[in-house]
Amino acid sequence: MSSPADLQPEDAKAPLIAARDLHTWFELRQWGFLRVGAVRAVDGVDFALAGGEAVAFVGESGCGKSSLARTLLGLHRPTRGEVRFAGRSLGELQGRALKAYRAEVGYVQQDPYGALPPFLDVRRILAEPLIVHGVRDRAERERRIRAALEEVRLSPAEAFLGQFPHMLSGGQQQRVVIARALILAPRLLIADEPVSMLDASVRVEILELLRHIQRERGLTLAFITHDLSTVRHYAERIFVMYAGRVVESAPVDDLLDHPQHPYTQALIAAIADPDAANATRLREVPAGEPPSLLHPPAACRFHPRCPHFMAGLCDVEDPPDFTPRRDHRSACWLHR
Ligand SMILES: Nc1ncnc2c1ncn2[C@@H]1O[C@H](COP(=O)(O)OP(=O)(O)OP(=O)(O)O)[C@@H](O)[C@H]1O
């Protein structure tokens, strides 16, 4: 069995996972050979996540969140830059080390039904990763499968082992997906819009379950979501993405209470809160459309929609990360 020992950090103080100057571009070709450009889905992202930290990557649809998640999972190869896990570059991992990495990172995707093989029952679905990673003892597999089901509160486990995905509700299917993501005891869990396809009634339960498991296990948890209104209770730090880049990051309360980047300010202003006065008040929302990632605006990607646009600066020079508040980064020329 490949073991996490194959992934020992070079430097004990290294973050669990870090992205440096990360770019994931998708080449577009006409008739299969004529290069017509590249979709810059991830376009220069830097961050470092510590062990045991819960963070959220937030942004509008199409801003590159899933492409970032898939690059962190090793499913897309970066066009430029790198991902380091436990101090080692993903690009260097091969063979046993790559297999060990796959056991270290769990993935929960948006559509639980699409994620589960329809012709396998729950026992077999959960056994699969154990078999692939060399757990040969059937009794040990059964013990771990039952423990995983209990952990995601599919209890008693006995009642679910023989069920096929179509026999389960959406919430139960997502619990099976979470159990499968956890069964190899990963150190990082990436949850890409884990509740957006579920009924509103079960969303909070699933988010609370993920946060509970993250705390109990001391996991690093990266939520990917378009919904800024749900993150306060489920993440400690937020990264706001816009057009393939992180434009602002900060501890969750500081970011939501003191947003610094005009894009984040507009996103927060657009969150509906249950106040009757809202029925008669127009809300400020980011005007215009998210930009094309095939032909993104020059310099600051947000400048065509920004109420504080400064001609000759925002459309000419990329804003660096400023630190307008402690632990708070914002890529906007307003903080110059
Ligand atoms: N394999 C691919 N080939 C070409 N383009 C891709 C590929 N995967 C994603 N894209 C494009 O990259 C851009 C970012 O997509 P991505 O799915 O990462 O965004 P997102 O923020 O997760 O959006 P959503 O919430 O709608 O899934 C989109 O324009 C998308 O069409």
The ligand as a Gaussian input file, in Angstrom:
#p B3LYP/6-31G(d) Opt

LIG

0 1
 N      -11.316000      21.236000     -20.038000
 C      -11.598000      22.474000     -20.456000
 N      -11.348000      22.872000     -21.720000
 C      -11.617000      24.134000     -22.145000
 N      -12.149000      25.092000     -21.352000
 C      -12.428000      24.751000     -20.083000
 C      -12.185000      23.445000     -19.562000
 N      -12.568000      23.420000     -18.247000
 C      -13.040000      24.647000     -17.970000
 N      -12.956000      25.450000     -19.064000
 C      -13.337000      26.868000     -19.142000
 O      -12.636000      27.543000     -18.121000
 C      -13.440000      28.586000     -17.596000
 C      -13.541000      28.437000     -16.097000
 O      -14.353000      27.287000     -15.826000
 P      -14.517000      26.680000     -14.362000
 O      -15.455000      25.508000     -14.465000
 O      -13.193000      26.472000     -13.772000
 O      -15.238000      27.899000     -13.592000
 P      -16.119000      27.881000     -12.268000
 O      -15.830000      29.153000     -11.568000
 O      -15.900000      26.611000     -11.531000
 O      -17.581000      27.936000     -12.858000
 P      -18.862000      27.070000     -12.467000
 O      -19.204000      27.460000     -11.081000
 O      -19.883000      27.499000     -13.487000
 O      -18.434000      25.630000     -12.631000
 C      -14.778000      28.514000     -18.309000
 O      -14.762000      29.468000     -19.347000
 C      -14.800000      27.115000     -18.856000
 O      -15.578000      27.037000     -20.034000

